[in-house]
Amino acid sequence: MSDAEISFDHVTKEFPKPDGGGLFRAVDDVSLAIAPGELIALLGKTGCGKSTMFNMIAGLTEPSAGVLRVAGRDPFGDFNWFRGKIAIVFQNDRLLPWRTAIENVEIGLEMLGVPTAERRQRAQAWLTRLGLAGHERDYPHALSGGMRQRVSIARAFATDAKFLLCDEPFSALDEITGQRLREEFGTLVRENGKTAVFITHSINEAIQLADRIVVLRRPARIAMDARVPRNASPTERDDLRSRVEAILSE
């Protein structure tokens, strides 16, 4: 845990039930250590607690018990310290329709007070890196779904945040577009030394993208924590897929 960038130490999260009849447990005594530069997939069925863990890492809610640390700090208690250090890529691109592609990429940099010339240069560099040179002045309605999600990813990387949190960022894309963008995203995470956590329902997506797959049962308990070798053979990947499927089918 001491060397982890993100650590859950016996973390539990409970919420009051809507009917006032006690507490609902969403995360149950989870201990997990994520090393610097790792790309982790949180995989599980709907309602298994993935999003609750995601929100705790982002500092949007705090544990009911246990200790959660990101870069050695409490993301909820030290929320302001994490400004510019955590970037989020959502399931939907969440672009502002009245702003061009490059203006959307600049949003985070504006909030951080980056000077105009520098933020324009950084936004342009990331749009180019993601294959959108020539589309800087296009508004979201003129872009395809895959292009809009590329703008969203460029926006996240442009802030140079150390941590990337991804909430099913490729689930709304067709299979071919999603596969291509997953490959590019994984390459960018590793080339830029980011520590990334993404939540997904897709076993294939997790195997393609992640360094480790953490499979959750409801309420969020770790049922499996498996490393995915980058040079894994098709047989090894099929074996891993079968093991995950077996857990999720229980």
N, C-alpha and C positions, 0 to 999 in steps of 0.2 A: 504493500500500500504506500510506503514512504516514497517510492519512485514513480508512483502513478500520477498522471496528469488529471485524471478524473477518478475518484474513488467513492464507492458506496461501502460503508462499514455498518452492517446490520441495520439497513435502512428500512423503515416501515412507513407507509403513508395511509392514513384513514380519513374518510370524509363523512360528515353527518348524512344519514339517509334522508331523502326528501320528505318522508312521512314522519320524521322525528323519532323513528323507532331504532335508535342506536346508531352505530357506526358501520360504514362500509369500508372494508380493507381492500385497497387497490394494489398496494405493494407490500410484500410480506417478507421481512427480514432478509433483504438482498445485500450480499457483499460482492463487489465487483471492482476490479482494478483495470484501468485502461491506460496503457503506456503512451509516452509521447510518440506522436506520429502514427498511431494505430488508427485504422478505419474499422469501426465496429458496427455490425448489424444487430439491431434488436428485432427479433423475429417472433411472431406469435399470432394467435387468433385475435379477432376483434374483441376488445374488452379485457385483454390480459394484463393491462397496466403499462404497455409500451409508452403511451403518450404521457402518463403520469411521471414516469421516470424521465422522459424527455423534458417535461416542464420543470422538474426539479433541477435538472442540470442547467436549464436556462435561467433559473432563479425566479421563476414565476410562482412557485409554491415551495413550501419548506417541508422537510420530513416531520412526521409525527414522532418518530423515534429513530435513533441511530445518527450517524454523522455522514454527511455528503460534502466532499471537497472538490473544487475545480481549481487547478493551479495553487493548491494549498489553502484556498479561501472558501468561505461559505457563499455560494452564489445568490442565496436569498438575502442574507444579512449584509453582504458586501455588494449589493446589486449595482450600485453606481460605479464601483471599481471596474466592473466588467464591460463598461461602455466601450465599444470598439474592439473588444477582445473576443466576443462571441458573435458569429453570424449565422443566420438561419435561412435555409432554403425550404420553402413550403411546398405542399402538394400542388397547389395552384400558384401560378407565377406572381400574383398579387402586384402586378405592374399598375402604375397610375395611368389611366387612359389619356389624360390630357398632357402627358409628358412623353417626349421622344425616347427612343431606346437609350441614347447616351445620357439623357437627363434622368432616366430611371436608375441607371447604374450609379449616377452621382449622388443619389439620395443619402446613402449612409455617410459618404464623405462630407456632404454639406452639414449633416448633423454633428460630425466630428470637428467641424470648423476648418477643414482643409481649404487652402486658398483656391480661388477659381481656376487659375491656370493649371495647378497641380492636379486638381480633381478631374479636370477635363482630360488631361494627359493620361492619368491612370484609368479612367473610364474607357478611353479610346483603346488603350493597350489591351484591356481585358476583352472588349468586344472583338477586337482583331484576333486575339488568342482563341476565342470561341467561334471563330468563323463568321463573324457578323460585320466585317468591314464592308462599307457601302450601305449599311442599313442603320447607321447612327441616327439619322433624322426621321426614320420611320416611326409612326405611332403604333402602339400595341395592336390595334385593329388590323393593321396591314401586315402583321407577322403571323406565321404559322404557330401552332402550339409548341412545337419543338424550338422554334426561334425565340418565342417568348420565354421559355424555360431557360434557354441559354442566356438571355438578358438577366434573368433572375440569378443564375449562377455567377455571371460576371459581377453583378451587384454585390454578392456575398464575398467574392475573392478580392474585389477592389479595395475593401476596407483593410485588407491584410490582417484580418482577425486570426488569432491563433487556433480558435476552436470553431468547427463547423457542425451545426446541428441540422439534420435533414429529415423532414417529415414526409416520407413517401414521395420524393420529388419527381419520380419518373412514372408514377402509376397512371397518370392521365394521358400518357403518350402511347402511340401505337408501338408494337413490339420492336420493329426495326429501328425506329427513331429512338426508343427508350434504350435499346441495347447499345447503340452507337454513343449516346450521350452518357450512359453509365461508364463505358470504357474511358471516355474523355475525362469524366469527372474523377474517376479513380486515379488516372494519371496526374491530374492537376493536384489532387490532395497529396500524393506522394512526392511529386516534384517540388511542392512548396512547403513540405514539412508540416502539414496541418494534422491536428488530431480531430477525427471526425466520428460522429455517431449518427447513424440513420436508422429510422424505423421502417419496417416493411412487412407486408404479408406474403411476399414472393420468395420462395425458396431459391429459385433460379437467380433472382436478382441478388440475393444475399451471397450466394456462392460466387457469382461473377465479380462482385464488387468488393467484398469485405476481406479483411485480414483475419477476422474472427467473427463467428456467428454465435450469438447468445440467444438461445431459445427459451421463451418464457411460458409458464403455465399460469392460469388464473387462480387466485390473485398473484401478481407478478412474483414468481419464484423462478430461480434459474434451474431449468431442467437439463440444459446442455450448454457447454461453453467449449466450442471447437475452433481450432485454428484452421484456416484455409490456405494451404501452401500455394504460392503463385505459380509454381511449376507442377501442380497436381495433375496427374494423368486423368483421362476420361473415366477410368475405372474408379479412381479415388473419389472423384467428384460424384459419380453415381452412388457410391457407397455412402458418402456424406449425405446426399439427398435422401437416400432411403432411411437413414437414421433419423433425420429431421422429420420426415413424413411420419415415421412410426410414433414419434413423440406427439406430433400435432394431431394425430388420429386417435389418440387415447381419450 
